[in-house]
Amino acid sequence: MEKRAVDVVVISDVHLGTYGCRAKELVAYLKSILPNILILNGDIIDGWQFSKRYFPASHMAVIKEVLNLIMKGTRVFYITGNHDELLRRYSDFQLSHLTLTDKLVLEIDNKMTWIFHGDVFDNTTKGGAKFLAKLGSSGYGALILFNRLVNFVLKAFGREKLSISKNVMAGVNKMAKINEFEQIAAELAIEKKYDYVICGHIHQPQKREIENDRGKVTYLNSGDWVEHLTALEYRQNEWNIFEYNEKDFPQTAIDIPAKVNVLTDEISFYINSLAI
């Protein structure tokens, strides 16, 4: 597949390390693009549910594709979210084309774009409520596994797939007042004189103009790679929502690394010679 040249790509809420992550689809998408700038807008690695027992080759392949893009000259900004908040202690770290930060401002075509994950507006990610949020996150992961089982049975009987987890997430987002979230982000952006504001966090892809008595701003949300499989792309002087469709992508093979036995318990260091 010929790679598409894109000025800027924003993805968020990948949740690597969880059963809900659609890593294979994301690998296929990353292989299809060659962006000048790639922005990973939070919750890329899920530190809340991360386990050494579950991090399959397809999840590692996502990291590999990001590194491949860096090697090809793409500048990558990793913006921290609430699920990968442990990385916030290393904010403003920079190595070659990779930068770790908490928020980002881009000037593109003389317009200012403010980018951050968005959990700063969510009280459920703070204090005592954070514990309940983590429990909810684990329950959502179990629901996704149940949903896959249901769809396996439906497929066997020639029936269409259902997205139980997607409907539940939509209900949760409705309770969390998505419009209020978007309005707060937009009003802050208007106050700061930005032209665009981009968030993730709520897993709801969006592009809409929000206006108040002080001005207007275009609010965008990159969605997620658990249910919606969406990203934001800036090309030909315009931001658009990209939605993954498996019919547009060939089957992507995932390289499975060979097992390597490291004998660290038996040998610490062994250097035979420095001569080449």
Secondary structure as a PSIPRED ss2 file (coil, helix, strand):
# PSIPRED VFORMAT (PSIPRED V4.0)

   1 M C   1.000  0.000  0.000
   2 E C   1.000  0.000  0.000
   3 K C   1.000  0.000  0.000
   4 R E   0.000  0.000  1.000
   5 A E   0.000  0.000  1.000
   6 V E   0.000  0.000  1.000
   7 D E   0.000  0.000  1.000
   8 V E   0.000  0.000  1.000
   9 V E   0.000  0.000  1.000
  10 V E   0.000  0.000  1.000
  11 I E   0.000  0.000  1.000
  12 S C   1.000  0.000  0.000
  13 D C   1.000  0.000  0.000
  14 V C   1.000  0.000  0.000
  15 H C   1.000  0.000  0.000
  16 L E   0.000  0.000  1.000
  17 G C   1.000  0.000  0.000
  18 T C   1.000  0.000  0.000
  19 Y C   1.000  0.000  0.000
  20 G C   1.000  0.000  0.000
  21 C C   1.000  0.000  0.000
  22 R C   1.000  0.000  0.000
  23 A H   0.000  1.000  0.000
  24 K H   0.000  1.000  0.000
  25 E H   0.000  1.000  0.000
  26 L H   0.000  1.000  0.000
  27 V H   0.000  1.000  0.000
  28 A H   0.000  1.000  0.000
  29 Y H   0.000  1.000  0.000
  30 L H   0.000  1.000  0.000
  31 K H   0.000  1.000  0.000
  32 S C   1.000  0.000  0.000
  33 I E   0.000  0.000  1.000
  34 L E   0.000  0.000  1.000
  35 P E   0.000  0.000  1.000
  36 N E   0.000  0.000  1.000
  37 I E   0.000  0.000  1.000
  38 L E   0.000  0.000  1.000
  39 I E   0.000  0.000  1.000
  40 L E   0.000  0.000  1.000
  41 N E   0.000  0.000  1.000
  42 G C   1.000  0.000  0.000
  43 D C   1.000  0.000  0.000
  44 I C   1.000  0.000  0.000
  45 I E   0.000  0.000  1.000
  46 D C   1.000  0.000  0.000
  47 G C   1.000  0.000  0.000
  48 W C   1.000  0.000  0.000
  49 Q C   1.000  0.000  0.000
  50 F C   1.000  0.000  0.000
  51 S E   0.000  0.000  1.000
  52 K C   1.000  0.000  0.000
  53 R C   1.000  0.000  0.000
  54 Y E   0.000  0.000  1.000
  55 F C   1.000  0.000  0.000
  56 P C   1.000  0.000  0.000
  57 A H   0.000  1.000  0.000
  58 S H   0.000  1.000  0.000
  59 H H   0.000  1.000  0.000
  60 M H   0.000  1.000  0.000
  61 A H   0.000  1.000  0.000
  62 V H   0.000  1.000  0.000
  63 I H   0.000  1.000  0.000
  64 K H   0.000  1.000  0.000
  65 E H   0.000  1.000  0.000
  66 V H   0.000  1.000  0.000
  67 L H   0.000  1.000  0.000
  68 N H   0.000  1.000  0.000
  69 L H   0.000  1.000  0.000
  70 I H   0.000  1.000  0.000
  71 M H   0.000  1.000  0.000
  72 K C   1.000  0.000  0.000
  73 G C   1.000  0.000  0.000
  74 T C   1.000  0.000  0.000
  75 R E   0.000  0.000  1.000
  76 V E   0.000  0.000  1.000
  77 F E   0.000  0.000  1.000
  78 Y E   0.000  0.000  1.000
  79 I E   0.000  0.000  1.000
  80 T C   1.000  0.000  0.000
  81 G C   1.000  0.000  0.000
  82 N C   1.000  0.000  0.000
  83 H C   1.000  0.000  0.000
  84 D C   1.000  0.000  0.000
  85 E H   0.000  1.000  0.000
  86 L H   0.000  1.000  0.000
  87 L H   0.000  1.000  0.000
  88 R H   0.000  1.000  0.000
  89 R H   0.000  1.000  0.000
  90 Y H   0.000  1.000  0.000
  91 S C   1.000  0.000  0.000
  92 D C   1.000  0.000  0.000
  93 F E   0.000  0.000  1.000
  94 Q E   0.000  0.000  1.000
  95 L E   0.000  0.000  1.000
  96 S C   1.000  0.000  0.000
  97 H C   1.000  0.000  0.000
  98 L E   0.000  0.000  1.000
  99 T E   0.000  0.000  1.000
 100 L E   0.000  0.000  1.000
 101 T E   0.000  0.000  1.000
 102 D C   1.000  0.000  0.000
 103 K E   0.000  0.000  1.000
 104 L E   0.000  0.000  1.000
 105 V E   0.000  0.000  1.000
 106 L E   0.000  0.000  1.000
 107 E E   0.000  0.000  1.000
 108 I E   0.000  0.000  1.000
 109 D C   1.000  0.000  0.000
 110 N C   1.000  0.000  0.000
 111 K E   0.000  0.000  1.000
 112 M E   0.000  0.000  1.000
 113 T E   0.000  0.000  1.000
 114 W E   0.000  0.000  1.000
 115 I E   0.000  0.000  1.000
 116 F E   0.000  0.000  1.000
 117 H C   1.000  0.000  0.000
 118 G C   1.000  0.000  0.000
 119 D H   0.000  1.000  0.000
 120 V H   0.000  1.000  0.000
 121 F H   0.000  1.000  0.000
 122 D C   1.000  0.000  0.000
 123 N H   0.000  1.000  0.000
 124 T H   0.000  1.000  0.000
 125 T H   0.000  1.000  0.000
 126 K C   1.000  0.000  0.000
 127 G C   1.000  0.000  0.000
 128 G C   1.000  0.000  0.000
 129 A H   0.000  1.000  0.000
 130 K H   0.000  1.000  0.000
 131 F H   0.000  1.000  0.000
 132 L H   0.000  1.000  0.000
 133 A H   0.000  1.000  0.000
 134 K H   0.000  1.000  0.000
 135 L H   0.000  1.000  0.000
 136 G H   0.000  1.000  0.000
 137 S H   0.000  1.000  0.000
 138 S H   0.000  1.000  0.000
 139 G H   0.000  1.000  0.000
 140 Y H   0.000  1.000  0.000
 141 G H   0.000  1.000  0.000
 142 A H   0.000  1.000  0.000
 143 L H   0.000  1.000  0.000
 144 I H   0.000  1.000  0.000
 145 L H   0.000  1.000  0.000
 146 F H   0.000  1.000  0.000
 147 N H   0.000  1.000  0.000
 148 R H   0.000  1.000  0.000
 149 L H   0.000  1.000  0.000
 150 V H   0.000  1.000  0.000
 151 N H   0.000  1.000  0.000
 152 F H   0.000  1.000  0.000
 153 V H   0.000  1.000  0.000
 154 L H   0.000  1.000  0.000
 155 K H   0.000  1.000  0.000
 156 A H   0.000  1.000  0.000
 157 F C   1.000  0.000  0.000
 158 G C   1.000  0.000  0.000
 159 R C   1.000  0.000  0.000
 160 E C   1.000  0.000  0.000
 161 K C   1.000  0.000  0.000
 162 L C   1.000  0.000  0.000
 163 S C   1.000  0.000  0.000
 164 I H   0.000  1.000  0.000
 165 S H   0.000  1.000  0.000
 166 K H   0.000  1.000  0.000
 167 N H   0.000  1.000  0.000
 168 V H   0.000  1.000  0.000
 169 M H   0.000  1.000  0.000
 170 A H   0.000  1.000  0.000
 171 G H   0.000  1.000  0.000
 172 V H   0.000  1.000  0.000
 173 N H   0.000  1.000  0.000
 174 K H   0.000  1.000  0.000
 175 M H   0.000  1.000  0.000
 176 A C   1.000  0.000  0.000
 177 K C   1.000  0.000  0.000
 178 I H   0.000  1.000  0.000
 179 N H   0.000  1.000  0.000
 180 E H   0.000  1.000  0.000
 181 F H   0.000  1.000  0.000
 182 E H   0.000  1.000  0.000
 183 Q H   0.000  1.000  0.000
 184 I H   0.000  1.000  0.000
 185 A H   0.000  1.000  0.000
 186 A H   0.000  1.000  0.000
 187 E H   0.000  1.000  0.000
 188 L H   0.000  1.000  0.000
 189 A H   0.000  1.000  0.000
 190 I H   0.000  1.000  0.000
 191 E H   0.000  1.000  0.000
 192 K C   1.000  0.000  0.000
 193 K C   1.000  0.000  0.000
 194 Y C   1.000  0.000  0.000
 195 D C   1.000  0.000  0.000
 196 Y E   0.000  0.000  1.000
 197 V E   0.000  0.000  1.000
 198 I E   0.000  0.000  1.000
 199 C E   0.000  0.000  1.000
 200 G C   1.000  0.000  0.000
 201 H C   1.000  0.000  0.000
 202 I C   1.000  0.000  0.000
 203 H C   1.000  0.000  0.000
 204 Q C   1.000  0.000  0.000
 205 P C   1.000  0.000  0.000
 206 Q E   0.000  0.000  1.000
 207 K E   0.000  0.000  1.000
 208 R E   0.000  0.000  1.000
 209 E E   0.000  0.000  1.000
 210 I E   0.000  0.000  1.000
 211 E E   0.000  0.000  1.000
 212 N E   0.000  0.000  1.000
 213 D C   1.000  0.000  0.000
 214 R C   1.000  0.000  0.000
 215 G E   0.000  0.000  1.000
 216 K E   0.000  0.000  1.000
 217 V E   0.000  0.000  1.000
 218 T E   0.000  0.000  1.000
 219 Y E   0.000  0.000  1.000
 220 L E   0.000  0.000  1.000
 221 N E   0.000  0.000  1.000
 222 S C   1.000  0.000  0.000
 223 G C   1.000  0.000  0.000
 224 D C   1.000  0.000  0.000
 225 W C   1.000  0.000  0.000
 226 V C   1.000  0.000  0.000
 227 E C   1.000  0.000  0.000
 228 H C   1.000  0.000  0.000
 229 L C   1.000  0.000  0.000
 230 T E   0.000  0.000  1.000
 231 A E   0.000  0.000  1.000
 232 L E   0.000  0.000  1.000
 233 E E   0.000  0.000  1.000
 234 Y E   0.000  0.000  1.000
 235 R E   0.000  0.000  1.000
 236 Q C   1.000  0.000  0.000
 237 N C   1.000  0.000  0.000
 238 E E   0.000  0.000  1.000
 239 W E   0.000  0.000  1.000
 240 N E   0.000  0.000  1.000
 241 I E   0.000  0.000  1.000
 242 F E   0.000  0.000  1.000
 243 E E   0.000  0.000  1.000
 244 Y C   1.000  0.000  0.000
 245 N C   1.000  0.000  0.000
 246 E H   0.000  1.000  0.000
 247 K H   0.000  1.000  0.000
 248 D H   0.000  1.000  0.000
 249 F C   1.000  0.000  0.000
 250 P C   1.000  0.000  0.000
 251 Q C   1.000  0.000  0.000
 252 T C   1.000  0.000  0.000
 253 A C   1.000  0.000  0.000
 254 I C   1.000  0.000  0.000
 255 D C   1.000  0.000  0.000
 256 I C   1.000  0.000  0.000
 257 P C   1.000  0.000  0.000
 258 A C   1.000  0.000  0.000
 259 K C   1.000  0.000  0.000
 260 V C   1.000  0.000  0.000
 261 N C   1.000  0.000  0.000
 262 V C   1.000  0.000  0.000
 263 L C   1.000  0.000  0.000
 264 T C   1.000  0.000  0.000
 265 D C   1.000  0.000  0.000
 266 E C   1.000  0.000  0.000
 267 I C   1.000  0.000  0.000
 268 S C   1.000  0.000  0.000
 269 F C   1.000  0.000  0.000
 270 Y C   1.000  0.000  0.000
 271 I C   1.000  0.000  0.000
 272 N C   1.000  0.000  0.000
 273 S C   1.000  0.000  0.000
 274 L C   1.000  0.000  0.000
 275 A C   1.000  0.000  0.000
 276 I C   1.000  0.000  0.000
